[in-house]
């Protein structure tokens, strides 16, 4: 009998980086390889090149990701708290996990992720990830050469001695560029945790130093799936530092905090919808942008409108914008929100992840996510991590001055598809 009583640890790591494809040995084989930090791990995966994916499926993937982000936003945090998520990272980590789900478990996961066809979604995600990676590199702006860093990487860490299903390893290698490295969760749990945290920290330039805190995995852990994303880019038109002045920000509870307010009329485009007024701030190269928005009523309605129709185009020129600087790191436990959205079967004793392995029964015990965002006069740095770990279970008005001096939303996205790479709320810019 399969033991489904033990906790399945599910964690995901997201930081934007170029997709990483590991050349791997055949499925079920174990080939010693050295990790970047010199530690020896066995690499077990399908020896396949990463698929180019399907460009025709990208818009559907972005639409599904955006709908999932809106659902998840309403289920987490408190309205007066700073909040940050990487919908892209979380969607990648959960989609990789869904490739090993079967039966009711799979149906619930796909429903929550707004996925009609997992095969089509996989192909669209492969094309999207490689397209985003192509936005990274050097950009000429006048006499200056500027650097855009946008990268994503996926990795599986499986318990040594478990036979993993060939089809599962093949799908993740081909569509997500994810290889599997074996670790010893049974004999050296702490070392395994350190290796996973070290990999994630490296992929996110140390901005997510510990996706797996102590106690997050235990001897029942059999697999941890990790997605990491890293982003760093200068504004196309930087804010002039001499124009940054002390200002007052009014929190949601009407309390006030003094904070440096940046100001510019060079670059931001005015955008608006039925539920928000905002600005589009392009990064160097004009293929990536941040959209900031003041909700005019319901925050959820504003976010839904932004993610469905509000992330394309440049916006109307001539906007005077004032906004705070901010830096924060937000850890989020997604188990309860995902269960509430309809993914309860994956976290229960009846979970079916037999598409991953038939050696042991698996269920998801927790999904951990962490996002770092720093915004200043020069640009933005952001990183996110999502880890899923499996254990033995048994009408637009004219531009007017826009002052972001009360809680507002932001989305970091590409300008072609409107992919929500990072989504957040600044409720208190003075709170790290």
Protein Blocks (a to p, Z undefined) as FASTA:
>chain_A
ZZfkbccddddddddddddddddddehiacddddfkopacddddddddddebjfklmmmm
mmmmmmmmmmmmmmgcjfkbccdddfklmmmmmmmmmmmgghjllmmmmmmnopablklm
mmmmmmmmmmmmmmgccddehjbccdddddddddddddehiacdfklmmmmmmmnopacd
dddfklmmmlmmmmmmmmmmmmnnomamblbgghkacfkbmbdcddddddddddfbdcdf
klpccdddddfkopacdddddddfehpacdddfkbccdddddehilaccdddddfbbfkl
mmmmmmmmmmgcjbjehiacddddddddddddfklmmmmnopmmmmmmkbccklmpmkbc
cddfbdcddddddddfklccdddddddddddekiacdddddddfbccddddddfklopaf
bgcddfblkbZZ
